[in-house]
């Protein structure tokens, strides 16, 4: 496992310390949770931006809900 050293602003450090004292996990636990959650969001955003670029460039096609329902035999 890689070790990374960061400097936290005083207000962030105080909030983190308060959470540690009240919720019972370690600073490492909460920092890792925050990084993982934010990475998930950033990865999703990156994929969405790539898909949008593909649609705008004509490399990918979109389908309406009605088209999808028809192709799956779900149309009324």
C-alpha positions in Angstrom: 0.0 0.0 0.0 1.3 3.4 -0.9 1.8 6.1 1.7 0.9 9.7 0.7 1.5 12.8 2.8 -0.8 15.8 2.4 -1.3 19.1 4.2 -4.8 19.8 5.3 -6.2 23.3 5.9 -6.8 23.9 9.6 -10.6 23.9 9.1 -10.6 20.6 7.3 -8.3 19.0 9.8 -10.5 20.2 12.7 -13.6 18.7 11.0 -11.8 15.4 10.4 -10.6 15.3 14.0 -14.1 16.0 15.3 -15.5 13.2 13.1 -12.8 10.8 14.4 -13.7 11.6 18.0 -17.5 11.3 17.5 -17.8 8.4 15.0 -14.9 6.2 16.1 -13.0 5.4 13.0 -9.4 6.6 12.2 -8.4 9.6 10.1 -7.0 7.1 7.5 -10.4 5.5 7.3 -12.2 8.7 6.6 -9.6 10.1 4.2 -9.7 6.9 2.2 -13.5 6.9 2.1 -13.5 10.5 0.9 -10.9 9.8 -1.9 -12.7 6.7 -3.1 -16.1 8.4 -3.2 -14.7 11.4 -5.1 -12.7 9.2 -7.5 -16.0 7.3 -8.3 -17.6 10.6 -9.2 -14.6 11.8 -11.3 -14.5 8.5 -13.2 -18.2 8.7 -13.9 -17.9 12.3 -15.1 -15.0 11.3 -17.4 -17.0 8.5 -18.9 -20.0 10.7 -19.5 -17.8 13.4 -21.1 -16.3 10.8 -23.4 -19.7 9.4 -24.4 -21.0 12.9 -25.1 -18.0 13.7 -27.3 -18.6 10.4 -29.2 -22.3 11.3 -29.8 -21.4 14.9 -30.9 -18.7 13.5 -33.3 -21.1 11.0 -34.8 -19.1 8.0 -33.4 -22.0 6.8 -31.3 -25.7 6.7 -31.8 -28.5 7.5 -29.2 -31.9 5.9 -29.0 -35.2 7.2 -27.7 -37.0 5.4 -24.9 -39.6 4.4 -27.5 -37.0 2.8 -29.7 -35.6 0.8 -26.8 -39.0 -0.3 -25.7 -39.9 -1.4 -29.2 -36.6 -3.3 -29.7 -37.2 -5.1 -26.4 -40.8 -5.9 -27.1 -42.1 -3.6 -24.4 -43.9 -1.1 -26.5 -47.7 -0.8 -25.9 
